[in-house]
Amino acid sequence: GEDVEQSLFLSVREGDSSVINCTYTDSSSTYLYWYKQEPGAGLQLLTYIFSNMDMKQDQRLTVLLNKKDKHLSLRIADTQTGDSAIYFCAETLWDDKIIFGKGTRLHILP
Amino acid sequence: GAVVSQHPSWVICKSGTSVKIECRSLDFQATTMFWYRQFPKQSLMLMATSNEGSKATYEQGVEKDKFLINHASLTLSTLTVTSAHPEDSSFYICSAPGQSEETQYFGPGTRLLVL
């Protein structure tokens, strides 16, 4: 069945790069997304990548997609305290159904 | 584990009618639930935060009189699309945070088609 998996926790020192990984099982995905959720708030779209791309860069964010391995990653350069949040990986399938991972909590160390 | 259900999963209605979508947390209580909509081939957009015992908080640009949210109990939030029009056709998803707030549980979504 369809499944999206990601590690639950990541700790990174301030100023270092954070890399959050995600794997998915369904090869019919059309778009893949990264959402950010700050405490007490709903999800906000951070960035997305179309399934025929392998990389997308947007300021401090770099998304890498390895379609062969069904692996998606989000790299945050120069991690700041404001980046502390839960990051959700998601994919939309051919029928527009959206599948979410369980989220990775990013903790910033001083 | 914790589950969030939505009902109905599919609804087709005529333009001008109102449609109610239910979001239930099963086996856990949720004082807060979130409502999202997704347009075809696009990402999820947060519509509002549903708060048990108080008014919902709407995101900018979302009409609160159009999308009525009622958090009736600790396990149920409803979204009513009033006087639905074809442009309201979308995929509506709710979510609820888990006990630790480290996790978020998503409903399976409700596909609305307004003719």
Chai-1 contact restraints between the chains, C-beta under 6 A:
chainA,res_idxA,chainB,res_idxB,connection_type,confidence,min_distance_angstrom,max_distance_angstrom,comment,restraint_id
A,Y33,B,S43,contact,1.0,0.0,6.0,A-B,restraint_1
A,G42,B,F34,contact,1.0,0.0,6.0,A-B,restraint_2
A,G42,B,L46,contact,1.0,0.0,6.0,A-B,restraint_3
A,G42,B,T49,contact,1.0,0.0,6.0,A-B,restraint_4
A,L45,B,S43,contact,1.0,0.0,6.0,A-B,restraint_5
A,Y48,B,S43,contact,1.0,0.0,6.0,A-B,restraint_6
A,D96,B,P40,contact,1.0,0.0,6.0,A-B,restraint_7
A,F100,B,F106,contact,1.0,0.0,6.0,A-B,restraint_8
A,K102,B,T103,contact,1.0,0.0,6.0,A-B,restraint_9
A,G103,B,Q104,contact,1.0,0.0,6.0,A-B,restraint_10
A,R105,B,E102,contact,1.0,0.0,6.0,A-B,restraint_11
